[in-house]
Amino acid sequence: MRFAPCTSTTSRSTNATGKPSLPGTGQPSTKPLLDKLGVKPGDRIAVLGLDDPDFLGELGARTRDISRGRPKAGSALIFVLVEHRDGLDRVASLRRYLKPAGAIWVIRPKGTPDIKELDVIEAGKRAGLVDNKIASFSEGLSAMRLVIPIALR
């Protein structure tokens, strides 16, 4: 799947227009997508089900340790596209590939009844993960970060 790059923000806050904004400012974020997602140079990254050449190209410029299809043990970040709530069961099986402070980013379509934010939160809880950030991945996709609770790391 290929999607237009995101021009909006990472936040649970909204401005007066109802669009996402930086917390406390009402202004859209200008932070690059990979920075919003926490991708650091040299990170071990896994990308599952997401075939976006622009995103993959940006990732490749930031780190060479990228796996597709199956994550490697000790992954810092796992990006998984889930288009329907039925696909959220795979989140639990991905946890074992994370390094303790790593994260699973669940990428989902915006504005569809097939998968909602609450579905992702509940799947995270079932996997022993907590949600702690939301990002607009693209114009058509939203992302939610799931992490291992600090007390369990």
C-alpha contacts under 8 A as a table, 3 or more apart, distances in Angstrom:
res1	aa1	res2	aa2	distance
1	M	50	L	6.20
1	M	51	D	4.96
1	M	52	D	5.70
2	R	51	D	6.36
2	R	52	D	4.53
2	R	53	P	7.08
3	F	52	D	6.81
3	F	138	S	6.29
3	F	139	E	7.10
3	F	140	G	6.64
3	F	141	L	7.77
4	A	138	S	5.77
4	A	139	E	5.89
4	A	140	G	7.44
5	P	137	F	7.32
5	P	138	S	4.75
5	P	139	E	6.45
6	C	9	T	7.85
6	C	33	L	7.42
6	C	136	S	6.37
6	C	137	F	5.73
6	C	138	S	3.75
6	C	139	E	5.21
7	T	30	T	7.80
7	T	138	S	7.27
7	T	139	E	7.29
8	S	19	K	7.97
8	S	20	P	6.77
8	S	21	S	7.72
8	S	28	P	5.95
8	S	29	S	6.37
8	S	30	T	7.86
8	S	136	S	6.39
8	S	139	E	7.89
9	T	20	P	5.77
9	T	21	S	5.85
9	T	22	L	6.89
9	T	28	P	5.51
9	T	29	S	4.65
9	T	30	T	7.37
9	T	31	K	7.91
9	T	135	A	6.51
9	T	136	S	5.88
10	T	20	P	7.17
10	T	21	S	7.23
10	T	22	L	7.04
10	T	29	S	6.85
10	T	36	K	6.69
10	T	133	K	7.83
10	T	134	I	5.98
10	T	135	A	4.11
10	T	136	S	5.84
11	S	14	T	7.71
11	S	20	P	6.17
11	S	21	S	6.16
11	S	22	L	5.98
11	S	23	P	6.55
11	S	133	K	7.30
11	S	134	I	5.96
11	S	135	A	6.33
12	R	20	P	6.81
12	R	21	S	7.79
12	R	23	P	7.61
12	R	133	K	7.95
12	R	134	I	6.63
13	S	20	P	5.67
13	S	21	S	5.57
13	S	22	L	6.59
13	S	23	P	5.51
13	S	24	G	7.77
13	S	26	G	7.89
14	T	17	T	7.52
14	T	18	G	5.21
14	T	19	K	5.16
14	T	20	P	4.19
14	T	21	S	5.00
14	T	22	L	7.79
14	T	23	P	7.94
14	T	26	G	6.64
15	N	18	G	5.34
15	N	19	K	5.70
15	N	20	P	6.24
15	N	21	S	5.65
15	N	26	G	4.48
15	N	27	Q	7.12
16	A	19	K	7.48
16	A	26	G	7.28
20	P	26	G	7.92
20	P	28	P	6.80
21	S	25	T	6.97
21	S	26	G	4.97
21	S	27	Q	5.06
21	S	28	P	4.65
21	S	29	S	6.56
22	L	25	T	5.54
22	L	26	G	5.91
22	L	27	Q	5.62
22	L	28	P	5.92
22	L	29	S	5.96
23	P	26	G	6.92
31	K	35	D	6.46
31	K	36	K	6.35
32	P	35	D	5.38
32	P	36	K	6.35
33	L	36	K	5.03
33	L	37	L	6.20
33	L	137	F	7.09
34	L	37	L	5.01
34	L	38	G	6.15
34	L	39	V	5.36
34	L	58	E	7.69
34	L	59	L	7.51
35	D	38	G	5.02
35	D	39	V	5.99
35	D	40	K	7.77
36	K	39	V	7.91
36	K	135	A	7.12
37	L	135	A	7.39
39	V	43	D	6.76
39	V	59	L	7.91
39	V	62	R	7.61
39	V	77	L	7.54
40	K	43	D	5.57
40	K	62	R	6.91
40	K	63	T	7.50
41	P	62	R	5.03
41	P	63	T	5.18
42	G	62	R	6.96
42	G	63	T	4.62
42	G	64	R	6.67
42	G	65	D	6.68
43	D	63	T	6.05
43	D	65	D	6.56
43	D	75	S	7.54
43	D	76	A	5.94
43	D	77	L	7.65
44	R	63	T	7.53
44	R	65	D	4.89
44	R	66	I	6.06
44	R	72	K	7.81
44	R	74	G	7.24
44	R	75	S	4.85
44	R	76	A	5.36
44	R	77	L	6.82
45	I	65	D	6.17
45	I	66	I	4.76
45	I	67	S	6.34
45	I	71	P	7.56
45	I	75	S	5.65
45	I	76	A	6.03
45	I	77	L	5.04
45	I	78	I	5.81
45	I	79	F	7.77
46	A	66	I	5.58
46	A	67	S	4.71
46	A	68	R	5.81
46	A	69	G	7.59
46	A	70	R	7.08
46	A	71	P	5.00
46	A	72	K	7.25
46	A	75	S	6.90
46	A	77	L	6.45
46	A	78	I	4.64
46	A	79	F	6.10
47	V	50	L	6.36
47	V	66	I	7.35
47	V	67	S	6.34
47	V	68	R	5.09
47	V	69	G	6.71
47	V	71	P	7.60
47	V	78	I	5.99
47	V	79	F	4.82
47	V	80	V	6.07
48	L	68	R	5.89
48	L	69	G	5.16
48	L	70	R	7.16
48	L	78	I	7.64
48	L	79	F	6.10
48	L	80	V	4.69
48	L	81	L	6.38
49	G	69	G	7.20
49	G	80	V	6.12
49	G	81	L	5.27
49	G	82	V	7.79
50	L	79	F	7.79
50	L	80	V	6.81
50	L	81	L	5.62
51	D	56	L	7.66
52	D	55	F	5.43
52	D	56	L	6.12
53	P	56	L	5.06
53	P	57	G	5.87
54	D	57	G	5.07
54	D	58	E	6.24
55	F	58	E	5.16
55	F	59	L	6.16
56	L	59	L	4.99
56	L	60	G	6.07
57	G	60	G	5.05
57	G	61	A	6.34
58	E	61	A	5.18
58	E	62	R	6.51
59	L	62	R	5.14
59	L	63	T	6.07
59	L	64	R	7.95
59	L	66	I	7.95
60	G	63	T	5.27
60	G	64	R	5.60
60	G	66	I	7.46
61	A	64	R	7.44
63	T	66	I	7.12
67	S	70	R	6.56
67	S	71	P	5.90
67	S	72	K	6.97
68	R	71	P	6.98
71	P	75	S	6.89
71	P	78	I	7.23
71	P	94	L	7.74
71	P	97	Y	6.34
72	K	75	S	5.94
72	K	97	Y	6.12
73	A	96	R	7.39
73	A	97	Y	4.37
73	A	98	L	6.44
73	A	99	K	7.35
74	G	97	Y	5.66
74	G	98	L	5.11
74	G	99	K	4.31
75	S	78	I	6.77
75	S	97	Y	5.91
75	S	98	L	4.79
75	S	99	K	5.59
75	S	102	G	6.67
76	A	98	L	6.12
76	A	99	K	5.83
76	A	101	A	7.24
76	A	102	G	4.35
76	A	103	A	6.38
77	L	98	L	7.18
77	L	102	G	5.61
77	L	103	A	4.98
77	L	104	I	5.76
77	L	105	W	7.16
78	I	94	L	7.97
78	I	98	L	7.71
78	I	103	A	6.40
78	I	104	I	4.67
78	I	105	W	5.96
79	F	104	I	6.02
79	F	105	W	4.77
79	F	106	V	6.18
79	F	107	I	6.92
80	V	104	I	7.38
80	V	105	W	6.27
80	V	106	V	5.19
80	V	107	I	5.86
81	L	106	V	6.08
81	L	107	I	4.62
81	L	108	R	5.96
82	V	85	R	7.29
82	V	87	G	5.74
82	V	88	L	6.59
82	V	106	V	6.69
82	V	107	I	6.05
82	V	108	R	5.34
82	V	109	P	7.99
83	E	87	G	7.09
83	E	108	R	5.55
83	E	109	P	6.21
83	E	114	D	7.25
83	E	115	I	6.72
84	H	87	G	5.65
84	H	88	L	7.47
84	H	108	R	7.96
84	H	114	D	5.04
84	H	115	I	5.05
85	R	88	L	5.41
85	R	114	D	6.19
85	R	115	I	4.81
85	R	116	K	7.67
85	R	119	D	6.37
85	R	120	V	7.68
86	D	89	D	6.65
87	G	90	R	6.33
88	L	91	V	5.66
88	L	120	V	7.01
88	L	123	A	6.13
89	D	92	A	6.28
89	D	93	S	7.78
89	D	123	A	6.92
90	R	93	S	5.36
90	R	94	L	6.54
91	V	94	L	5.22
91	V	95	R	6.75
91	V	104	I	7.87
91	V	123	A	7.01
91	V	124	G	7.04
91	V	127	A	6.73
92	A	95	R	5.61
92	A	123	A	7.73
92	A	124	G	7.46
92	A	126	R	7.25
92	A	127	A	4.39
92	A	128	G	7.78
93	S	96	R	6.50
93	S	127	A	7.97
94	L	97	Y	5.67
94	L	98	L	7.28
94	L	104	I	7.78
95	R	98	L	5.53
95	R	104	I	7.64
95	R	127	A	7.34
98	L	101	A	7.64
98	L	102	G	5.33
98	L	103	A	6.77
98	L	104	I	7.86
99	K	102	G	5.03
100	P	148	I	6.82
100	P	153	R	5.25
101	A	147	V	7.28
101	A	148	I	7.02
101	A	153	R	7.02
102	G	147	V	6.51
102	G	148	I	7.59
103	A	145	R	6.22
103	A	146	L	5.57
103	A	147	V	4.77
103	A	148	I	7.47
104	I	145	R	5.72
104	I	146	L	5.15
104	I	147	V	6.53
105	W	143	A	6.04
105	W	144	M	5.45
105	W	145	R	4.48
105	W	146	L	6.27
106	V	120	V	7.41
106	V	143	A	5.45
106	V	144	M	5.28
106	V	145	R	6.47
106	V	146	L	7.59
107	I	137	F	7.41
107	I	141	L	6.45
107	I	142	S	5.69
107	I	143	A	4.37
107	I	144	M	6.67
108	R	115	I	7.14
108	R	141	L	5.46
108	R	142	S	5.42
108	R	143	A	6.29
109	P	112	T	6.51
109	P	115	I	7.54
109	P	140	G	5.85
109	P	141	L	4.47
109	P	142	S	6.15
110	K	140	G	5.55
110	K	141	L	5.17
110	K	142	S	5.78
111	G	116	K	7.96
112	T	115	I	6.29
112	T	116	K	7.14
113	P	116	K	6.39
115	I	119	D	6.23
115	I	120	V	7.68
116	K	119	D	5.26
116	K	120	V	6.78
117	E	120	V	5.31
117	E	121	I	6.38
117	E	144	M	7.89
118	L	121	I	5.00
118	L	122	E	6.12
119	D	122	E	5.24
119	D	123	A	6.20
120	V	123	A	5.08
120	V	124	G	6.13
120	V	144	M	7.59
121	I	124	G	5.09
121	I	125	K	6.34
121	I	130	V	7.22
121	I	131	D	6.20
122	E	125	K	5.07
122	E	126	R	6.29
123	A	126	R	5.10
123	A	127	A	6.32
124	G	127	A	5.07
124	G	128	G	6.25
124	G	129	L	4.73
124	G	130	V	5.84
124	G	131	D	6.95
124	G	146	L	6.32
125	K	128	G	4.97
125	K	129	L	5.20
125	K	130	V	6.07
126	R	129	L	7.39
128	G	148	I	6.87
128	G	149	P	7.80
129	L	146	L	5.75
129	L	147	V	5.21
129	L	148	I	4.86
129	L	149	P	6.26
130	V	146	L	5.27
130	V	147	V	5.41
130	V	148	I	6.43
130	V	149	P	6.22
131	D	144	M	6.81
131	D	145	R	5.58
131	D	146	L	4.41
131	D	147	V	6.39
132	N	144	M	7.70
132	N	145	R	5.99
132	N	146	L	6.46
132	N	147	V	7.32
133	K	144	M	5.83
133	K	145	R	5.21
133	K	146	L	7.74
134	I	142	S	7.40
134	I	143	A	5.65
134	I	144	M	4.49
134	I	145	R	6.30
135	A	142	S	6.03
135	A	143	A	5.05
135	A	144	M	6.39
136	S	139	E	7.31
136	S	141	L	6.49
136	S	142	S	4.62
136	S	143	A	6.01
137	F	140	G	7.77
137	F	141	L	5.34
137	F	142	S	5.08
137	F	143	A	5.74
138	S	141	L	4.99
138	S	142	S	6.80
148	I	152	L	6.62
148	I	153	R	6.60
149	P	152	L	5.48
149	P	153	R	6.71
150	I	153	R	5.35
